[in-house]
Amino acid sequence: MADRGTPLRYRKNGRLQACDPCRRRKVVCDHARPICGSCRRRRKAGTCEYTAGSPARMQSPSTPARDPGQLGPPTSDGVPEQHLTGSTAVEQPTQSDQSAAGNDLINSNSQTHQYRSPHAEVTASGHLGVNSFGDIYREVGDSLSDHDNRAAGTSRTDAATVGSTLATPSNGITELPPSTTTLETCLFVLQSIPTEDKGQALFAAHFDPHDAFVRPVAQRALDSLYATYGSYLGTVRDDAQLSELTRILCANTARPFSENEADPEKWVAQFTGTNIRWETLGILYIYWELSSRNNHLIRPETKPPPPGGRVAAFRQRDVYRKCINDCQALARRATEVGNTLLLYVYWKRTIVASIVSGDTSLSCWMYNGEAVSLMTFLGLHVNSNKGVYKPTLASEIKRRLVYKIFVIDKVVSSITGRPPLLSRRYMLTPPPLDLKDDYLVADEETLTRAVASLDSNGYNTDGAAYSITFWRARAQLMIIRDEIFEISLGVEGATSAETLYALKSRELQAAADMPSVLQFREADVRDPDVSTDMLYPRILMRLEHLQNLFFIERLLCRHGCANEKDLLAVSYDLTTTTMLFWTNMDGLAMVYEDFKWLVMAYAAPGGGILCLELLKPTVTLNEPNGITSANGESVTRSSIVQLLSLLVGFLNWVSPKEANGNICANCKIIVQRVLDQVLNVAPSRDDPLADFLEWDFSTHLDFNFDLLDTFEWTRPEFSWTDLPP
């Protein structure tokens, strides 16, 4: 016999087990407790009976909830983070499983609100370009007369639908994961969701200059999660309730997502509230994982230690990161074509992998490739305007994702030296508009006024630095960098010096056209009115500009027409600017995690050129007074030695157990050996030794230290001849 306290029973395919009478009659069971609807209609007395020997069985509600922190071995400062890959305990369904699950969902009484959109039809073949067979048949369809179409009973043929299967709810929805292993993964993700107080606190403390999502939308998704299912997400959680939430998530995720919904409220409603999807949880877990890395911003003496100490905090971070991968896998399993939400999760996995595994790791490179692949599959790179563009929340989020993926693709290529995966030549989508996040979720009139106030280049005229302003300007520099990579990483061609100098002129012009709010000034570092969220983009834009010049100068060297002074000057500026993160660590602590790749991506290459100058002096030997950098500093052998000494300290700060630790350690060893060779040269016997007694100390020893001032023997004007014998 079964009552409400009996644990739910599941079949091997993951679906709820029917009661024994319904199984014998082979009818659909709605699994109601204590008696199902079918048995109630037959006026069956008593409760429904279930076979005790069920193959797969959920935890009883009385069973203590599992501890999400039991994932993997504990980590600490001495133990590196777990380098999770894309694999997770989620089994992909077969087509027959999907069809059966879809039929069960149609026959069942699901209480989930089903959002329907007139634009929700999506093709399983994804975007098919002009070279595809579908485009040819589209032309054939366009050539048919209206009379022929009416006679044949066909409609206009679209390139995206020829030979493709529609991802409709009838063949795409899976009611529940088809295996016990996948079901346990779903429960693990739901058990790991932080309580409302902790979840809201982590989200509020999150600062991410690399964010690509509209923050008000993410905040609304977070609020709706706890408002709708907060009773499921308390400190003690019932697996029976979580299994019901799993059914809702899987059913919602399997529904087609309307990418082109113009109404922001309807667009957001597709993945919030009762329409919550696995992609929604993936987005929230990204915020929680990255925010959990900011514990270092609060000094330990100002707050109590976390329960379980730092080891528990590191373990919790591992749990969040695993849940990101699990949500991605569950969403990918439920949808045939993907969507913008899933693309965001794919892209942010690249950022997380670069932090955990390193920028040169295989996981970072493959995650970047998956993000580029999904973006081109969805066709987001070819959303060109054929008429007057009317921005919406959906269209602007897609544009933001496209250009941020494009930018990070070039950044990863800059570090690794591998060819970029996405060329500017295939980017037909215009850049996103420089609009404040709040405008995108506002009413149509407010958004229209904001668009009308933009200048001819698409930037805001308020002089404000919005979340997208930095990325929009950065993308312009990356377009030039993509052209640089074509020359440096491609087949050796007949690239003339004039072409390279023209490229350099375009880079200088692009930097000059940058919005003033993003232009870095040396005084910004010590200006209290310049906050971290303004200072960091300015420094990074300066670094991107200098790195483009660095690559161009090296290309000129390869072609034998370089000015070695310019290469040395830009290398000095590149290293000096990066050192600002090291010398102003307290003021830039909000981007602490970025320090480890900034020193490797920008300071290390520039420092390498400075090392070569010390070993084989050409510029400093021929220019005894040094040369002047773009910052107005004099570049001499002395200044180079001082700068490289700072670089050694920065590289040494990155622990060898960090993601990029080995690379930084190797660079540090090389720089140290160069400094040792340059500074530890024994003086020649033929050279006259410097007479240190001839140094003039007479004018620079008035330190005005109170204690030292009581000892007049440090003063040059003291008459030692007056001492008594």
C-alpha positions in Angstrom: 0.0 0.0 0.0 1.1 3.5 -0.7 0.3 6.8 1.0 1.6 10.3 0.8 4.6 9.4 2.9 5.7 6.6 0.6 8.7 7.6 -1.6 8.0 8.1 -5.3 9.0 5.1 -7.5 10.6 5.5 -10.9 11.1 3.2 -13.8 14.5 2.6 -15.4 13.7 5.2 -18.0 13.3 7.8 -15.3 9.5 8.3 -15.6 7.2 7.8 -12.7 5.9 4.3 -12.1 2.2 3.7 -12.6 0.2 2.1 -9.9 -0.4 -1.7 -10.2 -4.1 -1.4 -11.4 -3.2 1.1 -14.1 -0.3 -1.0 -15.3 -2.5 -4.1 -15.5 -5.1 -2.2 -17.5 -2.4 -0.4 -19.6 -3.9 3.0 -19.1 -2.3 6.3 -18.3 -1.8 6.9 -14.6 -1.7 10.5 -13.3 0.3 9.4 -10.2 -2.0 11.2 -7.8 -1.7 10.4 -4.1 -3.2 8.5 -2.3 -5.3 7.3 -5.2 -4.9 8.2 -8.8 -7.6 9.6 -11.0 -8.1 6.5 -13.0 -8.7 4.4 -10.0 -10.9 7.1 -8.5 -13.1 7.1 -11.6 -13.5 3.3 -11.3 -14.6 3.9 -7.7 -11.8 1.8 -6.3 -11.7 1.7 -2.6 -8.5 2.3 -0.7 -5.1 3.7 -1.9 -3.2 2.8 -5.0 -0.8 -0.2 -4.8 2.7 -0.1 -6.1 5.1 -3.0 -6.7 7.7 -2.9 -3.9 10.6 -4.1 -6.1 10.9 -1.0 -8.2 14.1 -0.8 -10.2 14.8 2.8 -9.4 13.7 4.5 -6.3 13.9 8.1 -5.0 15.0 9.1 -1.5 12.3 9.1 1.1 11.3 12.6 2.3 12.5 11.5 5.7 15.9 10.8 4.4 18.4 13.6 5.1 19.2 15.8 2.1 22.6 15.1 0.6 25.3 17.6 1.2 26.2 19.3 -2.1 29.7 19.9 -0.6 30.5 16.2 -0.9 31.7 16.7 -4.5 35.3 15.6 -4.9 38.2 16.0 -2.6 38.5 19.2 -0.6 40.5 22.0 -2.0 42.6 24.7 -0.3 45.3 27.1 -1.1 47.7 24.2 -1.4 45.4 22.2 -3.7 44.4 23.4 -7.1 40.8 23.7 -8.1 39.2 20.7 -9.9 39.6 21.1 -13.6 36.1 20.0 -14.7 35.5 19.2 -18.3 32.3 19.3 -20.2 31.5 15.7 -19.3 28.7 15.2 -16.8 26.4 12.5 -15.6 23.7 13.3 -18.2 22.7 10.7 -20.8 21.5 11.9 -24.2 18.1 10.5 -25.2 17.5 8.6 -28.4 14.8 9.7 -30.9 12.5 7.0 -29.7 12.9 8.1 -26.1 12.0 11.7 -27.0 8.9 10.6 -29.0 7.7 8.4 -26.1 8.3 11.1 -23.6 6.5 13.7 -25.7 3.5 11.5 -26.0 3.4 10.9 -22.3 3.6 14.6 -21.7 0.6 15.2 -24.0 -1.4 12.6 -22.2 -0.4 13.7 -18.7 -2.0 16.5 -16.7 1.0 18.8 -16.3 0.4 21.9 -14.2 3.2 23.8 -15.7 2.2 27.0 -17.5 3.0 26.5 -21.2 4.2 29.7 -22.9 3.3 29.7 -26.6 4.7 32.2 -29.1 3.8 32.7 -32.7 7.6 32.9 -33.4 8.6 29.8 -31.5 9.0 27.5 -34.5 12.7 26.6 -34.8 14.4 24.4 -37.4 16.6 21.5 -36.2 19.1 22.2 -39.0 19.9 25.6 -37.6 21.2 28.4 -39.8 21.8 27.5 -43.4 23.9 30.0 -45.3 23.8 31.1 -48.9 26.0 28.3 -50.1 23.7 25.6 -48.7 21.3 23.5 -50.7 18.4 25.1 -48.9 19.2 28.5 -50.3 19.1 27.1 -53.9 15.6 25.7 -53.3 14.5 28.9 -51.7 15.3 30.6 -55.0 13.3 27.8 -56.8 10.4 28.4 -54.5 10.5 32.2 -55.1 10.5 31.5 -58.8 7.2 29.6 -58.6 4.2 31.7 -59.4 1.5 32.3 -56.9 -0.9 30.3 -59.0 1.5 27.3 -58.9 1.8 27.6 -55.2 -2.0 27.6 -54.7 -2.4 24.7 -57.1 0.2 22.6 -55.3 -1.1 23.6 -51.9 2.4 24.8 -50.9 3.6 27.9 -49.3 6.7 30.0 -49.8 9.9 27.9 -49.3 12.4 29.2 -46.8 16.1 28.3 -47.0 16.1 27.4 -43.3 13.3 24.9 -43.6 14.2 23.0 -46.8 15.3 19.5 -45.8 15.2 20.3 -42.1 13.1 18.9 -39.2 11.1 21.3 -37.2 11.9 21.2 -33.5 8.3 21.2 -32.5 7.0 20.1 -29.1 5.7 16.8 -30.5 9.2 15.5 -31.2 11.4 17.5 -28.9 9.9 17.5 -25.4 11.2 15.1 -22.8 9.1 14.9 -19.7 11.8 13.5 -17.5 15.4 12.4 -17.8 15.5 8.8 -19.1 17.9 7.3 -16.6 18.4 7.2 -12.9 21.9 8.7 -13.3 20.6 11.7 -15.1 17.8 12.1 -12.5 20.4 12.1 -9.7 22.2 14.9 -11.6 19.0 16.9 -11.7 18.5 16.5 -8.0 22.1 17.4 -7.3 21.7 20.7 -9.2 18.5 21.5 -7.3 20.0 20.5 -3.9 22.9 22.8 -4.6 20.9 26.0 -5.1 21.7 28.3 -2.3 19.0 29.4 0.1 17.4 32.7 -0.8 19.4 34.9 1.6 22.7 33.4 0.4 21.7 33.4 -3.3 20.6 37.1 -3.2 23.8 38.1 -1.3 26.1 36.3 -3.8 24.3 38.0 -6.7 24.4 41.4 -5.2 28.1 41.1 -4.4 29.0 40.1 -8.0 31.0 42.5 -10.1 32.0 41.2 -13.5 33.4 43.4 -16.3 33.1 40.5 -18.6 29.3 40.0 -18.1 27.3 39.7 -21.3 23.8 39.4 -19.9 21.5 42.2 -19.0 21.8 42.4 -15.2 18.1 43.5 -14.5 17.0 40.4 -16.4 19.2 38.1 -14.4 17.9 39.8 -11.2 14.4 39.2 -12.3 15.1 35.5 -13.0 16.7 35.2 -9.5 13.7 36.8 -7.8 11.2 34.7 -9.7 13.0 31.5 -8.8 12.6 32.1 -5.0 9.2 33.6 -5.4 7.8 30.7 -7.3 9.7 27.7 -5.9 11.0 29.1 -2.6 9.1 26.5 -0.6 11.1 23.8 -2.4 14.5 25.5 -1.7 14.7 25.8 2.0 17.4 24.5 4.3 15.9 21.0 4.4 14.7 19.9 1.0 12.3 17.1 0.0 13.4 14.9 -2.9 9.8 14.3 -3.8 9.2 18.0 -4.3 12.5 18.4 -6.2 11.6 15.6 -8.5 8.4 17.4 -9.4 10.5 20.6 -10.0 12.7 18.4 -12.3 9.7 17.5 -14.4 8.8 21.1 -14.8 12.3 22.1 -15.7 12.7 19.4 -18.3 9.3 20.1 -19.9 10.0 23.9 -20.0 13.4 23.5 -21.5 12.1 21.2 -24.2 9.8 24.0 -25.5 11.0 26.1 -28.4 12.5 29.4 -27.3 11.3 32.5 -29.2 14.5 34.3 -30.2 12.7 37.2 -31.9 10.1 38.1 -29.3 9.9 41.9 -29.5 8.1 42.4 -26.1 10.7 42.3 -23.3 8.1 41.1 -20.8 7.1 38.2 -23.0 10.7 37.4 -23.8 11.7 37.3 -20.1 8.5 35.3 -19.3 9.8 32.4 -21.4 12.4 31.4 -18.8 11.2 32.8 -15.5 8.5 32.0 -13.0 6.7 28.8 -13.8 8.5 28.7 -17.2 11.9 28.3 -15.6 14.4 26.3 -17.7 17.7 24.6 -17.0 19.4 27.5 -18.9 18.0 29.9 -16.2 19.7 27.9 -13.5 22.9 27.8 -15.5 22.9 31.6 -15.8 22.3 32.0 -12.0 25.0 29.4 -11.2 27.5 31.5 -13.3 26.8 34.5 -11.1 27.1 32.5 -7.9 30.3 30.8 -9.0 32.1 34.0 -10.0 30.8 35.9 -7.0 32.1 33.2 -4.6 35.6 34.1 -5.8 35.4 37.5 -4.2 35.8 36.4 -0.6 39.4 37.8 -0.7 37.9 41.3 -0.9 36.9 41.2 2.7 39.7 41.1 5.2 39.6 37.9 7.3 39.7 39.9 10.6 36.5 41.8 9.7 34.2 38.8 9.3 33.8 35.4 11.0 35.3 32.5 9.1 32.9 30.5 6.9 31.5 27.3 8.3 34.0 24.6 7.6 36.8 27.1 6.9 38.3 28.0 3.6 38.3 24.4 2.5 34.5 24.4 2.6 34.4 27.6 0.6 36.6 26.1 -2.1 34.5 23.0 -2.2 31.3 25.1 -2.6 32.9 26.8 -5.5 33.6 23.5 -7.1 29.9 22.5 -6.6 28.7 25.7 -8.4 31.1 25.1 -11.2 29.9 21.5 -11.6 26.3 22.7 -11.6 27.1 25.0 -14.5 28.3 22.1 -16.6 25.3 20.0 -15.5 22.8 22.7 -16.4 24.4 23.1 -19.8 24.3 19.3 -20.4 20.6 19.1 -19.2 19.6 22.0 -21.4 21.5 20.6 -24.4 19.8 17.3 -23.9 16.3 18.8 -23.9 16.7 21.1 -26.9 17.7 20.2 -30.5 18.8 23.7 -31.6 19.9 25.7 -28.6 19.1 29.3 -27.9 20.5 32.6 -26.7 20.4 31.6 -23.1 22.3 28.4 -23.7 24.8 30.4 -25.8 25.5 32.6 -22.8 26.2 29.6 -20.6 28.5 28.2 -23.3 30.4 31.5 -23.5 30.7 32.0 -19.7 32.1 28.5 -19.4 35.0 29.7 -21.4 35.7 32.4 -18.9 35.4 30.1 -15.9 37.7 27.5 -17.6 40.3 30.2 -18.3 40.3 30.9 -14.5 40.3 27.3 -13.4 42.4 25.5 -16.1 44.3 28.4 -17.6 44.0 30.4 -20.8 46.2 27.9 -22.8 44.4 24.8 -21.6 42.5 22.4 -23.9 39.2 22.9 -22.0 39.3 26.7 -22.4 40.1 26.3 -26.1 37.3 23.7 -26.7 34.7 25.7 -24.7 35.6 28.7 -26.8 35.1 26.6 -29.9 31.7 25.3 -28.7 30.5 28.9 -28.1 31.6 29.9 -31.6 29.9 26.8 -33.1 26.6 27.4 -31.4 26.6 31.0 -32.3 27.1 30.3 -36.0 24.6 27.4 -35.8 22.0 29.9 -34.6 23.0 32.3 -37.3 23.5 35.2 -34.9 26.6 36.4 -36.9 24.5 37.2 -40.0 21.7 39.3 -38.5 22.2 42.2 -40.8 19.7 45.0 -41.1 17.8 45.3 -44.3 15.6 48.1 -43.1 15.4 50.5 -40.2 16.7 48.7 -37.1 14.3 48.7 -34.1 16.3 47.5 -31.1 14.6 45.2 -28.6 15.8 43.4 -25.5 16.2 40.1 -27.5 18.0 41.6 -30.4 20.5 43.6 -28.3 21.3 40.6 -26.1 22.1 38.6 -29.2 24.3 41.3 -30.6 26.1 41.6 -27.3 26.8 37.9 -27.2 28.0 37.9 -30.8 30.6 40.6 -30.2 31.8 39.4 -26.8 32.4 36.0 -28.2 34.3 37.6 -31.1 36.4 39.6 -28.7 37.3 36.7 -26.4 38.1 34.6 -29.4 40.8 37.1 -30.3 42.0 37.4 -26.7 42.5 33.7 -26.4 44.4 33.7 -29.8 46.6 36.5 -28.6 47.7 34.4 -25.6 48.1 31.1 -27.3 49.2 32.1 -30.8 46.6 29.8 -32.3 44.5 31.0 -35.2 41.2 32.6 -34.2 38.1 30.6 -34.7 35.9 33.4 -36.0 36.9 35.9 -38.7 35.7 39.4 -39.0 34.9 38.7 -42.6 31.9 36.5 -41.5 30.6 39.0 -39.0 27.6 40.6 -40.7 25.8 41.5 -37.5 26.2 45.2 -36.6 27.7 45.9 -33.1 25.2 46.4 -30.2 24.1 49.9 -29.4 25.6 51.7 -26.4 22.4 51.5 -24.3 22.0 51.3 -20.6 20.7 47.9 -19.4 17.6 49.5 -17.8 16.6 51.0 -21.1 16.3 47.5 -22.7 13.7 46.4 -20.1 11.8 49.7 -20.1 8.8 50.6 -22.1 9.0 51.2 -25.8 8.8 55.0 -25.5 11.8 55.1 -23.1 13.9 52.8 -25.3 13.0 54.9 -28.4 14.2 58.1 -26.7 17.4 56.4 -25.6 18.1 55.2 -29.2 17.4 58.7 -30.6 20.0 60.2 -28.2 22.9 58.1 -29.5 25.5 59.7 -31.8 26.2 58.7 -35.4 28.6 55.9 -34.2 26.1 54.3 -31.8 27.6 55.6 -28.6 25.7 57.4 -25.8 26.0 61.2 -25.6 25.7 61.3 -21.8 29.4 60.6 -21.3 28.5 57.6 -19.3 30.3 54.2 -19.2 27.6 51.6 -19.5 28.3 47.9 -19.3 28.3 47.6 -23.1 30.4 50.8 -23.8 33.7 49.0 -23.0 32.9 46.0 -25.1 31.7 48.0 -28.1 34.9 50.0 -28.3 37.0 46.9 -27.6 35.4 45.1 -30.5 36.7 47.8 -32.9 40.3 47.1 -31.8 39.7 43.4 -32.1 38.6 43.8 -35.7 42.0 45.3 -36.4 43.7 42.5 -34.4 41.9 39.9 -36.6 43.5 41.5 -39.6 46.9 41.4 -37.9 46.4 37.7 -37.2 45.6 37.1 -40.8 49.0 38.4 -41.8 51.0 37.0 -38.9 49.4 33.5 -38.6 48.4 33.0 -42.3 50.4 31.9 -45.3 53.4 34.1 -46.0 52.2 36.5 -48.6 53.4 39.6 -50.3 52.4 41.9 -47.5 54.1 45.2 -48.1 55.4 47.6 -45.6 52.9 50.2 -46.8 50.1 47.8 -45.8 51.5 47.4 -42.3 52.0 51.1 -41.8 48.5 51.7 -43.0 47.3 49.2 -40.4 49.2 51.0 -37.8 47.6 54.3 -38.8 44.2 52.7 -38.5 45.0 51.5 -35.0 46.1 54.9 -33.9 43.0 56.4 -35.3 40.8 53.8 -33.6 42.4 54.7 -30.3 41.8 58.4 -30.9 38.2 57.8 -31.8 37.6 55.9 -28.6 35.0 57.5 -26.3 36.6 59.9 -23.8 35.2 57.9 -20.9 37.4 55.0 -21.9 40.6 56.9 -22.5 43.2 56.2 -19.8 45.2 58.9 -18.1 48.0 58.4 -15.6 46.2 60.6 -13.1 43.2 58.2 -13.0 45.1 55.7 -10.8 45.2 58.2 -7.9 42.0 60.0 -8.6 39.4 59.1 -5.9 36.6 60.0 -8.2 37.6 57.2 -10.7 36.0 54.0 -9.3 37.2 50.5 -10.0 34.5 49.8 -12.6 35.7 52.9 -14.5 39.5 52.4 -14.0 39.6 48.8 -15.1 38.0 49.3 -18.5 40.3 52.3 -19.2 43.5 50.4 -18.3 42.3 47.4 -20.3 41.5 49.5 -23.4 44.9 51.0 -23.1 46.5 47.5 -23.0 44.5 46.3 -26.0 45.6 49.3 -28.0 49.3 48.8 -27.0 49.1 45.1 -27.8 47.9 45.8 -31.3 50.8 48.2 -31.8 53.1 45.6 -30.3 51.9 43.0 -32.9 52.3 45.5 -35.7 55.8 46.5 -34.7 56.8 42.8 -34.6 55.4 42.3 -38.1 57.4 45.2 -39.3 60.5 43.6 -37.8 59.8 40.4 -39.7 59.6 42.4 -42.9 62.9 44.1 -42.1 61.5 47.7 -42.0 60.9 48.2 -38.3 62.0 51.1 -36.2 63.5 49.3 -33.2 62.9 52.4 -31.1 59.2 52.1 -31.6 59.1 48.4 -30.6 61.1 49.1 -27.5 58.9 52.0 -26.5 55.6 50.1 -27.0 57.0 47.1 -25.1 58.0 49.4 -22.2 54.5 51.0 -22.2 52.8 47.6 -22.4 54.7 46.3 -19.4 54.4 49.5 -17.4 50.7 49.8 -17.9 50.2 46.2 -16.8 52.3 46.8 -13.7 49.5 49.2 -12.5 47.5 46.2 -11.5 50.4 45.0 -9.3 51.3 48.4 -7.8 47.6 49.3 -7.2 46.3 46.0 -6.1 44.1 47.3 -3.3 42.2 49.7 -5.6 41.7 47.1 -8.3 40.8 44.2 -6.0 37.4 43.7 -7.6 39.2 42.3 -10.7 41.6 40.2 -8.6 41.0 37.0 -10.6 42.0 38.8 -13.8 45.5 39.7 -12.5 46.7 36.1 -13.3 46.0 36.3 -17.0 46.8 40.1 -17.4 50.4 39.6 -16.3 50.8 36.7 -18.7 48.9 38.2 -21.7 50.3 41.7 -21.6 53.3 42.1 -19.3 55.2 39.0 -20.2 55.4 39.6 -24.0 56.5 43.2 -23.4 59.0 42.1 -20.8 60.5 39.6 -23.3 61.4 42.5 -25.6 62.9 44.4 -22.7 65.0 41.3 -21.8 66.4 41.2 -25.3 67.4 44.8 -25.2 69.4 44.2 -22.0 71.1 41.2 -23.5 71.7 42.7 -26.9 71.6 46.5 -26.5 70.8 48.3 -29.7 68.6 51.2 -28.9 69.9 52.1 -25.4 73.5 51.6 -26.6 73.1 54.1 -29.5 70.9 56.4 -27.4 72.8 57.1 -24.2 70.1 59.5 -23.0 67.4 56.9 -23.7 64.2 57.2 -25.7 60.8 58.5 -24.7 57.9 56.3 -24.4 54.3 57.2 -25.3 53.7 58.0 -21.6 56.6 60.5 -21.6 58.9 58.3 -19.6 62.6 58.0 -20.5 63.5 54.4 -21.4 67.0 53.7 -20.3 68.8 50.5 -19.2 68.3 51.6 -15.6 64.5 52.1 -16.1 64.3 48.7 -17.9 66.0 47.0 -15.0 63.7 48.6 -12.5 60.6 47.6 -14.5 61.8 44.0 -14.9 62.4 43.8 -11.2 58.7 44.7 -10.7 57.7 42.2 -13.3 59.6 39.4 -11.4 57.6 40.3 -8.3 54.3 40.2 -10.2 55.1 36.8 -11.8 56.2 35.4 -8.5 52.9 36.5 -6.9 51.1 34.0 -9.1 51.3 30.7 -7.3 52.7 27.7 -9.3 49.5 25.9 -8.4 47.3 28.5 -10.1 45.9 27.9 -13.6 48.6 30.0 -15.3 51.2 29.4 -12.5 53.6 27.2 -14.6 53.8 29.7 -17.4 54.4 32.6 -15.0 57.0 30.7 -13.1 58.9 29.9 -16.4 58.8 33.6 -17.4 60.0 34.6 -14.0 63.0 32.3 -14.2 64.0 33.7 -17.6 63.7 37.3 -16.5 65.7 36.6 -13.3 68.5 35.0 -15.3 68.6 38.0 -17.6 68.8 40.4 -14.7 71.5 38.2 -13.0 73.6 38.1 -16.2 73.3 41.9 -16.7 73.9 43.0 -13.1 76.3 40.3 -11.8 79.1 41.1 -14.3 82.4 41.4 -12.4 84.2 44.7 -13.1 87.3 44.5 -15.3 90.8 44.9 -13.7 91.6 47.5 -16.2 88.6 49.7 -15.4 89.2 52.2 -12.6 87.1 51.6 -9.5 84.7 54.2 -8.6 85.8 56.3 -5.6 82.7 56.2 -3.4 84.3 58.8 -1.2 83.9 61.3 -4.0 80.1 61.1 -4.0 78.5 64.3 -2.8 76.0 63.6 0.0 75.9 67.1 1.1 72.5 68.2 -0.2 70.1 65.2 0.0 70.2 63.9 3.6 67.8 66.1 5.3 65.1 63.5 5.9 63.5 65.5 8.8 63.0 62.3 10.8 62.5 63.4 14.4 64.6 60.6 15.9 67.4 61.0 13.5 67.4 64.7 13.9 68.5 64.3 17.5 71.8 62.8 16.2 73.7 65.7 14.6 76.5 63.4 13.4 74.5 62.6 10.3 74.6 66.2 9.2 77.3 67.3 6.7 77.5 70.7 8.4 78.6 69.2 11.7 82.2 70.0 12.4 84.0 66.7 13.3 87.2 68.7 13.9 85.6 70.2 17.1 85.5 66.8 18.8 87.7 66.6 21.9 90.7 64.4 21.5 
